[in-house]
């Protein structure tokens, strides 16, 4: 499933910050864009560790209204998240 994300360059520490607005509080980082995006899967699995289902993805245009997107000059993106771990836990 693809979730909208906000990508923000971390001007202070360097690297990239990734925020998934559909999962409030979920933030992950990486030294490079590739590493930050690779870290999304682990962050989502941790975020949903006690959940039975995942939130439905918002429309990418809705993300552009997000405060973090506007305040930090974020870049909108769609990131792939494999939600198969939710099904595996039910077994």
C-alpha positions as CSV (number, residue, x, y, z in Angstrom):
1,X,0.0,0.0,0.0
2,X,1.2,3.5,-0.7
3,X,1.0,6.2,1.9
4,X,1.6,9.9,1.4
5,X,4.6,11.2,3.2
6,X,6.3,14.5,3.8
7,X,10.1,14.6,3.2
8,X,12.0,17.4,4.9
9,X,15.7,18.2,4.7
10,X,17.1,18.4,8.2
11,X,19.2,21.6,8.0
12,X,20.5,21.3,11.5
13,X,21.6,17.6,11.8
14,X,21.8,16.8,8.1
15,X,19.9,14.0,6.5
16,X,16.2,13.6,5.7
17,X,13.1,13.4,7.9
18,X,10.1,11.5,6.8
19,X,6.6,12.1,8.3
20,X,3.6,10.0,7.6
21,X,0.6,12.2,8.4
22,X,-1.8,9.3,8.4
23,X,0.0,7.9,11.4
24,X,0.3,10.8,13.9
25,X,3.6,10.9,15.6
26,X,5.3,8.6,13.1
27,X,8.6,10.2,12.1
28,X,11.7,8.5,10.8
29,X,15.1,9.8,9.6
30,X,18.1,8.8,7.6
31,X,21.5,10.3,6.6
32,X,20.3,10.1,2.9
33,X,16.9,10.0,1.2
34,X,17.3,6.3,0.4
35,X,18.1,5.4,4.0
36,X,15.2,7.6,5.3
37,X,12.8,5.9,2.9
38,X,14.2,2.4,3.8
39,X,13.5,3.2,7.5
40,X,9.8,3.8,6.9
41,X,8.8,0.1,6.9
42,X,10.4,-0.5,10.3
43,X,8.9,2.7,11.7
44,X,5.4,1.7,10.5
45,X,5.7,-1.8,12.0
46,X,6.7,-0.3,15.3
47,X,3.9,2.3,15.1
48,X,1.3,-0.4,14.4
49,X,2.7,-3.0,16.8
50,X,-0.6,-3.2,18.8
51,X,-3.0,-2.4,15.9
52,X,-5.2,-4.9,14.1
53,X,-5.5,-2.7,11.0
54,X,-3.7,0.2,9.4
55,X,-5.2,3.6,8.7
56,X,-6.5,4.3,5.2
57,X,-4.1,6.4,3.2
58,X,-5.0,10.1,2.6
59,X,-4.9,11.7,-0.7
60,X,-1.6,13.3,-1.6
61,X,-3.2,16.6,-2.1
62,X,-4.4,16.6,1.6
63,X,-0.9,16.2,2.7
64,X,0.0,19.5,1.1
65,X,-2.3,21.1,3.7
66,X,-0.3,19.6,6.6
67,X,1.4,22.1,8.9
68,X,4.7,20.4,8.7
69,X,4.6,20.4,4.9
70,X,4.0,24.1,4.8
71,X,6.2,25.2,7.7
72,X,9.3,23.2,6.7
73,X,9.0,23.4,2.9
74,X,8.4,19.7,2.7
75,X,8.3,17.6,-0.4
76,X,5.3,15.3,-0.9
77,X,5.9,11.7,-1.8
78,X,4.2,8.4,-1.9
79,X,6.0,5.7,0.1
80,X,5.3,1.9,-0.2
81,X,4.5,0.1,3.0
82,X,4.1,-3.7,3.1
83,X,1.3,-4.3,5.5
84,X,1.6,-8.1,5.3
85,X,3.0,-8.1,8.9
86,X,-0.5,-7.3,10.2
87,X,-1.9,-10.5,8.6
88,X,1.0,-12.6,9.7
89,X,0.4,-11.5,13.3
90,X,-3.2,-12.8,13.1
91,X,-1.9,-16.3,12.4
